[in-house]
Structure formats: structure tokens, C-alpha cells
Amino acid sequence: MINPIMTWRHALNLFCGLLLFTVAACGSAPARQPVAIEKAIKAEHEAHRALRDGDLMRARELFRQSMLMRQSLDDLPATARASINLSSVLHKLGDSAAALELLEEILQRENMAQIPSDLRIAAVFRKGVILADTGKSEAAESAYKMALQECGKQCVFAPGISNLGARLSLTKGDFSTALAAATSVISSAAEKDELANARRIAASAESALEQYATALVHYQAALVLDKELALSPRIAEDLRGISNMLFKLGNKQEAEAYAQRAEAVNAANKTLH
């Protein structure tokens, strides 16, 4: 004969056990990603931290690690993202040839369909910047137009693309157009990097227009930003700009002091790299 009390207790115990199992399952940690992906993500995070701290050498090595890890998994979008980040760091460190090579790999025709549009825009924009920096104005103009066409005025790269257009206007001697474009970026909510670029472009245009006092203010503002970003080549460029404007304004002694600071920064940077 079955004892009804024991049967009820057994059912209650079974119900409680199932309830506890369900709660434990719901509260359990999600499944971990494969170790290779975790390592790649960790390298990316550490690289961005190094970049924020101004440690470009460490950022370079970490982005390279991340790129190779992603490449080993045949993850084209993630590989492209790491390659763009690495190219940016290489460019800041003065290795423009290596930076362009990485970008060209992303922009190869057979890869384009598998790369998201935001990464394509980033790659062609970075290519335009490097080409402009190396004096290849026609190729830079082509990259600028392509980036502008894909981005429009709404994508996150719009301030940088506007700065690139302004720089190209400078090279063509269209100083008023360059100044207007740079001023637009300065008044926007651009990141420090592009804001400093816009300040420097505005200063160059104003100098050409013989507006030396306002050009000096822009160079000084760019110097503050570039020091926060710890970008040695740009710091030297800002110091030279300040020196030139002070000389134009008749303050030759202070101009010489800034020129010496620019040379010291350059010398130290060359020794390090």
C-alpha cells in the first residue's frame, strides 16, 4: 500500500529540487568564448589603453598581436579593424609605408564585399591622410573624394574627412576654403585628435592670410591638445608654428626659444625611434 503522506513529501522534494536546478541554471555564467577570441579581445583592449596613455610603441605591438590573432581565425572584419588601428599607430610613429601597406590589403577588390562600410570608410580616409602627409596630393584627393562619397556628413569620420579636405585646399592655395572647413570642425564635437588637426590647419590658413595673431592662438591650442595626446611629431610641429608666428609678430627672442624646444623634441623622438 502506498503511503499518501510519503508520496506528497516525495513530490514536494522533487518539485523543490527542480526549482533549485532551474534557478541555478538561470543564474549561471554564460558560456566562455574560445580562448583565441578572448586573447584577441584582451589585446585590443590593452592596445586602446596604451593609446590613451600615449604609449605608441606598446599600442603598436598589441594591435599587431590582435590583427594576427584575428587573421588566424579568418575573421576579415575584425582583422580589418585591427589593421586600421595598427596603421594609425604606425603612421603616428612615422612608418607611413607600412601603414599604407596594411590599408591597401583591406581595400583590395576581392576583400571589399566582406568588409563593413564603416571599416571601408575608415581605411580609405586613413589612406588619404597618409598620402597627404607624404606629399602625394593627387592620390590623397582621390581617397578624400571616395571617403566623402561613402561617408557623407553624418558618419563618425566626418570631422577627419573635413580636415583632410581642408588640408588639400591648403596645398592648392585656397586658404579661405581651408579655414572655413577647419573652423567648422573646431566648432563641432570632434575628438581631440581631429580637433588638434583642425586647429593646426586653421593656423596654417590664417598665417597664409597674414592673420598671425589668430594663427598663434590656434597653434597654442593645438599644442595643448597634442601634449594631452602625447604625440611627439605634432608637438614639434606646433612649437615650430608658434615660433614662426611669434617671429612674424616681432617677438624674435621668444620665437627662438620655441624653435629650440621644437628641435629638442625632434631630436629626442629620433633617438627613441
N, C-alpha and C positions, 0 to 999 in steps of 0.2 A: 504494500500500500504506500502511495506517495504522500509524504507529509506536506500539506499546503503551506505551512509556515516556512519550512525549509525551502520549498520551491519559490516562494515570494522573496525570501532573503537572497537566494541564488540569483534571481532575476535582477534584484536591486544592485547586487555586487557587480554583475555583468554590465549593467547599464552605466554604473559609475566608472567602471574600468574603461568602457568605450568612450565615455565623455572625457576622461582624463587624456586618453590617447589622442582624441580629436583636438583638444586644446593644445597639447604638446606639439602636434603636427602643425597647427596653425601658427604657433609662436616660434617654430624652429627657424634657424637662419637659412637664407636662400642658398641654393647650390653655388659653390665657388666656380669662378671662371677657370678655364685651363691656365696652368702656371705660366705658359709662354705669353698669354694675353695680359695676365696680371703684371708680369715683369715689364712688358712694353708700356702699360699704363703708368706704372710706377716711374719708369724712366722719363716719360713725358711730363709728369707732374714735377719731378725733381728738376727737369730742364727748365720749365717755366719759372720755378722758384729761383734757380740760378740766374735766369734772365732778369727777373725783377730785382735781384741783388746786385746786378751789374757784373756777374762773373761769366763773361762771354766764353772763356775757354772751357769751363765746366759745362755750360749750356751746349756748346758745340759737340762735346763728346756724348752727352746724354741724348741729344736729338739724333745723333748718328746711331747710337745703340737702338733707340726706338725705331728708327727707319729700317734698320737691318732686321730687327725682330718682326716687324710688320711685313717686310718683304719676304721673309722666310715662310710666312703663312699665306702668301699670295693675296694679301688684303690691299688691293690697289688704292681705294680711297684713303685708308689710314696711312699707307706708305706715302701717298702724295702729300698728306697733311704734314707728316714728319719731315718730308723732303723740303717743303716750303719753309717750315720753321728753321731747318738747318741752313737753307740757302740764305735766309735773312741774317742769321748769325755769322755765316761765312762772309757775307758782304760787309757787315759791320766790322769784321776783323780784317778786311782788306783783301780777301781771296775771292775776287769777283769772277774769275774764270771758273772756279769750282762751283760757285753759286749758280752761274748761268747753265752749267752742265746739268745740274740737278733739275733746274726748271725746264730745260729742253726735253728731258726724259719724260716729264709729266705731260708736256704739250705735244708729244708725238701723236700723230693722227690715229694710230691704232689703239691708243690709250684713252682718247678723249671721251668716247661714249661711256666709259666706265668710271669717269671722274665726275663727281657732282659739280654743278655750275659754280658754286661759291669757291671751290678749290681751283677751278679753271680761271676764274677772275683773279684770284689771289696770285696764281702762278704768272699770268700774263702781266699783271700790274707790277709784280716784283721784277720781272724781266725788263719791263720798261724803265724802272728806276735804275737798275744796274747799268743798262745800256746808256742812259742819260749821264750817269756818273762817270762812265768810261769814254764819254765824248762821241758816242755813236748816235747822233741826233736823229737821223732818218729812221733807223731801226727802232729807236725809242718812240718816235712819233707813231709808227705803225702799231707798236704794242699799246701805246696810250689810246689810240682810236678803238682798238679791239676791246680793251678793258672798259672803256667808256660805253661802248655799244652794249656790252653784256651786263654792265652794272647799272647804267642809268644814273639817277641821283639819289636812289634810296638804299642801295646796299651798303654794308658796313665799310667797304673800301672807298666810298665816295670822297671823303676828305683827302686820302692819299692820292687818288686819281686826279683830283683837282689840283693838288700840289704838283703832280707830275706835269700836268698841262701848263701850269704857271711857270715851271722851270723851263719847259720847251719854248714858251713865249719869251722868256728872258734871252734864250740863245738866239732867237730871231730878232731881238731888239725891240720887241713890243712890250715895253716896260709898263705902260698903263694897264694893259690886259693882265700882265703877270701880277701886278699889285692888286688889282681888283679880285682876282682869283684867290690870292693868298689872304687878303683881308676877309674874304668870305669864310675861309677855313678857320681863321683866328676867332671869328665871331660865333663859330659853331661849337658843338660839344665834342671836339676831336680829342683823340688820345694824345698824351704828352709828346710822343714821338712825332706825330704829324703836326701837332701844334708848334713844336720847335722848328720843324721844317718850314712851316708857313711863315714863322717869324723871320727866318733867315732869308727866305725868298722875298718877302716884303722889304727887308733891309737892302737887299741887292737892287731891287727895282727903285727904291727911294734914293739910293746912292747914285744910280744912273740918272735919275731925275733931279739930282743935286739937292735932295731933301735930307741933308746929312744929320740934322738933329733928330728927326724921327727915325731915321735908319739906325742911329746909335741906340735908341730906346729898344728897337726890335732886336738888335744883336745882344743887348744886355739881357733881355727877356729870354732869348734863345739859350744863352749861356746858363742861366738858372735852371732851365728845363734839362739841358744836356748834362749838367752836373748831377741832377737827380737821377738821370738815366745811366750815368757813368759811361758815356760814350766818348772816349778819348779823341778820336779824329774830329768829331764835331765840336768838342770843346776847343780844340786848337783852331778850328775854322772860325768859331765865334770870337775868340780872342783876337785873331787877325782882323776880323771885321771891325771890332771895337777899336783896335789900333788905327785902322785906316780912317774911320770916321773921326776919331779924335784928331788925327793929323789934318784932315780936311777942315776941321773946326778951329785949327790953330793951336791945339794943345799938344805940342810936339813932345814934351817931356813925358807926359802920361802915355802918349801913343807909343813911345819907345819902350816903356815898362810893360805894356800889354803885348808888344811884339816879342819881347824877351820871354814872357810867360808862354806864348804860343810855341816858340821854339823849344822851350824846356819840355812842354807837354809832348810835342812831336818826337823829341829825342828819347824820352822815357818810353813812349809807346813803341818805337822802333826797336829799342833794346829788349822789350818784353816779347816782341813777336819776330 
